[in-house]
Amino acid sequence: MQITKLLFVLMSGALFIGMPPAYATDIKIATIAPNQSTWMIDMRAAGKTIKERTDGRVNLKFYGGGVQGASPKVLQKIKIGQLHGGMFAPIDFIKTYVDVSLYGLPFAFESWEEMRYVREQMDADLAAGFEERNFVIFGFVGSFAMILSNQPVRNQSDLRGKKVWLPEGDLISFEALKALNLSPVSLPVTDVLIGLQTGLLDMAAIPPEVAVALQWHTRVRYFTDMPLLYAMSFLAIDKRTLNKLSANDQAVLTEVLSETYARMDARMSIESLDATEALVDVGIQKINPDEGMLGNLLVSMNETNRDMAKKGLLPLALFETMQGHISDYRNGNPQTEVGALSGN
């Protein structure tokens, strides 16, 4: 009898070892990133690591290619619990957290090194603001957008009157684009490819690696090699969902996702360069801006950006803080060594 009981216990244990834990938590995350994109590959690898290190208690499920809809729909689904997180851009939080849009002001930065220095000073505070809005993020990933167009853009005159893509609801970019004498056309990101194909748009501003991933480069003939604005994205997960996890499982998830985002961000300058070369390889003509164009735009758009802050479209105090860090860097007085965000 004792042997029979022992066998029963051992067999039962063997069955349960092969089963997922009864208290496993699925965290459903949506993105417009294509399923074979670098972001999805990295995120799925991170999800696998998290699942292994939590013994199956935490399972990240990713829905790529925009199958869950554009960002407003994803945020609505998060609110009602159908989804738990998503990959977002600052524009998606412009009504609830405009502070995070500061980095994306046109011609705010003139180099990767300058941008990295400013981010080292400000990232932590911007990330903390999401907690107050019941989201947790794990870092920012960003790259410089450049102009993709069907007519060469070498100077400010070439911009005049051109129809340029404007993300839906982006009042800040609207004011900036008008100041550049452009004609903004508001479209969801999913419609930009068609807009470029049909002539609804003359140009769009996007990082080259994103243009390749979304196939926008197949509908343009030129790109202007100039940092128009710093475009970034971030993974945001509903804090209510994370609070259901044990403290240890939350720590594992945070550690793995933060390390993954840091690695992705550190390699963005290389990926941007590779994507730029890929554009040339497929026949997209590289246009160098006229001498002095970037410097003139840095000065004129700084005034435009400051005016928007004074009008209340941006947080004035935070804008001044960012400008102070930029000034420190340009004047050779940085407060810390650049490196943490560059992977050095």
N, C-alpha and C positions, 0 to 999 in steps of 0.2 A: 504493500500500500504506500509506504513512504517513497519507494522508487517511482511509483506512478505519479505521485504528487510532484516529485522533483522534476520529472520529465515534462509535466504540464507547465510548471513554472518556467522552465528553460525554453520550451517551445513558444509560450506566450511572449516571453522577453524577446526572442528572436523575431517574432512577427512585428512587435512594436519598434524594434530597431530600424526596420526598413520602412516605417511609416513616417510621414511628416508630423511634426508636433501638433496637437489639437489646438494650441493657442497661437499658431502661425498668423502673422499679420501681413496681408498684401498691401503694398503701397503703389497705387496706380499713378503713373506719371506720363503726361502727354507732351508732345513737341511737334513742330513742323519740320524738324530735321529729318532728312531722308533716312530710311532704315540702314543703309550701308554707309552713312556718313561717319566721319571720325568721332563726332560727339556720341552717336549711338553705340559705336563699338566700345568706346571708353566707358560709357555709362553701364553697358551690359556687363563688362568685365568687373566694374565696381560692384554691381548688383550681385554677381556670382561670389565675389569675395565676402560681401556682407552676409549673404545666405550661409556660406560655409562657416564664417566666424561666429554666427549666432545659432549654429546648429539647426538651421531651417526656420527659425522663429521670425525672421524678417525677409520678405520676398519682394524685391522691386520689379514691377511689371511696367514695361515701357511701350507706349503707343506712338510710333513715329509716323512721319509723312503727313501730318495734319489730319489723321483719320478721326480725331476727336474734335475737330473744328479749330477755328482761329482762337487767339488768346482770350478774347472776351467770353467766348463760349466755354473755354477751359476753366476760366476763373469762376464762371457760374456753376459749372459742374463740381468744382472744388467746394464751393459754398454749400451745395446740397449733398455733398458726400459721395457723388458718383466717381470723382477723381480725387486724388490727394496731393498732387503736385504737378508742376509743369516747367518747361524751359521758357523763360520770359525775357523781354527787353524792357528798358526803362519806360518806354512809351506805354506799356501795359499797366503801369502804376502811376501814370501822370496825374490822375485825379485824386489819388490817395497818398502818394509819396513822391512829390515832384522833385525832392532833393536828389534822387538817384539819377535824374536827367542831366545833372551838371556836367558830367564827363563828356556827354554827347553834344555839347554846344559846338556849332560849326567854327572851325579854325581856332579852337581853344588851345590846342597843343601843336607844337611844330616838330616834335620828334618822339620816338619811342622812349628814349631815356627820360625826357621831360615828363611824359605821361606816367612812366613808372614811378618817378620820384613823387609826383603829386598823389598817386594812388597809395603809396606807402604811408603818406600822412593821413589819408582820409578814408580808405577802404573800411577800416574797422567801425568807424562811426556810422557810415552809410549802411553797412550790413546790420548793425544793431537796430536801426530804424525799422527793419522788417519785423523784428520780434514784437514791436508795439502794434503791428498790423496783423498779428497771428500767423506770420510766416517765418520760416527759418531758411536761410540761404547758406551756401557753403563756399562762397567766393565768387568772383567775377571772372569772366573770360571775354577778352576784347581784342579788337583789331581796328586799324584805320580804314575807313571807307574811302573809296575813290570814285571819280565820276566815270560811269559807263555811258557811252553816247553813240549816236549814229551820225554825228557831225563832230569834227575835232574841236576840242575846247583848249585853247592856249592862253586866253586872257579873259578879263571880265566882260569885254564886249561880246565874246562868243557865248556868254551865258544869257544875255539879254533876251527875254521873251520865251526862252525854251521851256517846254512842258516837262516838269520834273516830278518824280514820284514823291508823294507826301504820305507817311503812315497815317492811318485814320486817327483822328482825334489829337494829333500832335500840333497844338497851337504854338509851341515854342519854335519848332522847325518852320512852321508857316511864316512866322514873323521874320525869321532869319533868311528864308528863301526869298521872301519879298524884298528884303534889303539887298539881296544879290541880283535883283531885277529878273528873277526867275518866275515862272508861272506854275505854282504848285497844283498837282492833281492828286486828290486824296483817293487812295485805293487800299484795300487789304493786301497784305503781302502775297497772298495766294493769287492775286490778279495782275501782279506786275509783269510777269512773263507775257501774258496776253497783251497788256498795255504797250509793251515794247514792240511786240510783233505787229500790232494793228496801227501803230502811229499815235495812239492815245498819249503815249509818253515819248519824249525825245531823249530822255536820259534818266538815270537812277543812280543814287549813291549807295554803295554797298561794299564791304570788304571783298577783295578778290576771291578769297577761298569760299565765301558764302555764295558769291555769284556763280562759281563753278558748281558748287553743290546743288544749287537751285536751278541751274541751267540758264540763268539770265544771260550769260555771255554768248549764248547761241543766237541772240536777237540784237546784238550791237556790233559796231565795227571798230570802235575806238575806246581807249581808256586813258585818262589823264593821270600821270604819275605824280600825285600830290595828295597829302593827307587832309581830306576834307573835314572829317569829323571822326571821333573815336566811338565806334559802335560796340556795345558789349551785351552779353546775355548772362543769365544766371539761372540756376535751378532753385526753385522755391517750393517748399513742402509745407503743407498745413500743419501748424503747431499742435492742433488738437490730435492729429494722427500720431505725431511723434510722442506726444505725452502718454499714449496708450502703451508704448514700449517700456520695458524695464530700463532702469538707469544705465545698466551695462550695455544693453542693446542700442540705446540711444548714443552712447559713447562710441561704439563700434561704427555705427552708421555715419556719425559726424566725422570721425577720424578718416574713414575710407573716402567719403565724398569730398572732404576738404583737401585731402592729398591728391585726389584725382583732378580736382579743379585747379589746384596749384600747378600740377604738371602740364595740364592743357594750356593754361595761361602762359606758362613760361616758354612754350614753344611757338606761340602765336606769331612772333615776328618772322620766324623761319618759315612757317606755313604760309604766311602772307607773301613772302618773297617767292616761294615755290609756286604759289598760285598765279602770281604776276607773270612768272616765266611761262607757266602753262598757257596763259592767255595769249602771249606772243606766239607760242608754238602752234596754236590752232588758228592763227591768222588775225587776231585782234591787234590793231596797230597801237603801239604805245606813243602817247603824246606828252612831250615835256612842256611844262608851262613856261610862258615867257619870263625872262629874268625880272625879278622884283614882284611878280604877281603874288606869290605866297606871302611875302613880307607885307605887302599892302593890305592883303586880306586879313592877316593876323591883327593889324592895327584897326582897320575899319570895323571888323566883326566884333572885336573886343568892345567897342563903343556900343554897337547894336546889342550885344549880350548884356552889357551893363544897363542899358536902357530898359531891357525886358525885366531885369531884376528890380529896377526902381519902380516899374509899373506893377510889380507883384506877380509876374508870371514865373519868377524864380525866387528862391529864398535869398534875399540880398546879403545877409550876414554870411551865409555859407559861400555865396559867390565871391565875396570879398576875401574870405579865407582861402579859397582855391586860387584866386589871383595872387594872393600873397605868397603862396607856395611856388607858383609859376615864376613870380618875380625873383624869389630867392634862388631858384635854379638858374634862371637866365643871368643873374648877376654874380653867379659863382659863389653863393652863400647857402648851399643846401644844409639842412639841419642834420641829416643822416646820410649814410652811404647808400647809393642805389645798388640793388642786388637781389633783394628778396623776391621781387616780382619778375626779375629777368632770368632767374634760374642760375645766376652766377654764385 
